[in-house]
Amino acid sequence: MKGKVHLLLPAAAVLFQAVPPLFLRYMSAITYGPSHAAHAAWERPLSLLGMAGCAALSLFLGAAGAYFLLTRSRRFVAAPLILCCCFPALLAGAGYLHALLVFLTLL
Amino acid sequence: MNKRRAAVITATLFILAYAIALSLATDRIFLHTAAAPGREQRAALAIRDNVTPFQKWGTDLFTRGYLKRYYGASWYFTQSKRGDQEEEFVACLNKALEQYPAVDLYFLAHTNQYIRWVARLPEERRQRLRLVYNTGCYNLPQGPDWLKLGAKTYVGHPGQSSSEVFYYFFLRRWTRGYPLQRALHESNEHMEAVFRRLQTITRGRVNADWLFKESKAVCYGDAHVRIGE
């Protein structure tokens, strides 16, 4: 199993992409849904923190996946996995990161 | 492949991904993000109408940060039903007009009549209203009435607008100190570019010319005003 980590990371990078949309829906529901579960004082920090987490994990899984594929796999295995799994994760992570920086008024 | 080369390729992939994300965001990066002088002299109020929780949350997340950073004081309201928050909004606006020489209003709502709320305030207080921005469809004709009420300038949309696209570009420029005319012009240009891109992606199902005609923001009053005055 330990020797297959470089193959598991790209899969994890793709699978993780289901999490951010669920998180965004969940945050909007607890903030402005009928239940109003989130306290007004921490709804914004929590949203931004969650978005930062989504960005960091997407970028980490995408980058680590690409790196380990490049160092441990043959090119004909690495290239399609990077293209189909790692790069989309990097792209999504970059998107979340950019959105976060815009919301923080840093860009 | 050796580790150094793999690291360089990985870093390149990240830079490429960020460049693509940036191009999809369709707006420039603002490196100078400091608040314009006189921050303590201005306040802002924004109100979002009763839409879906996701829309409310998205508007809140985007707007609140800019208002907090670029105004001495700001208040953000979200309605849970039509007509909701009137008393709270009017009381808050009254307080802001009493304490701050310049007050900007952001009506982030579908076709609306918030002008009736503001008209309840004393005339001398209303003279401190500066920018009134209204995302409401067909709310552009309110412009002259807002000027009569005391606002220095009013920005609205003429038809069935996609004003949320414009608002994204506009708030980022106006709060960074662009003169209103320039913020308006650039935001309209960027909005049109987004519509053109949508038209291409949807193979013509989205009519960019029609969307832009309905959505193009227009200003009544002083177009040279800026946030730092």
Interface residues (C-beta under 8 A of the other chain):
Chain A: L24 R25 M27 S28 A29 T31 Y32 G33 R44 S47 L48 L59 G62 A63 A66 Y67 L70 T71 I82 C86 F87 L90 L91 G93 A94 G95 L97 H98 V102 F103 L104 T105 L106 L107
Chain B: M1 N2 K3 R5 A6 A7 I9 T10 L13 F14 A17 Y18 I20 A21 L22 L24 A25 I29 F30 T33 T52 P53 F54 K56 W57 G58 D60 L61 F62 R64 G65 Y66 R69 Y70 T78 R172 T175
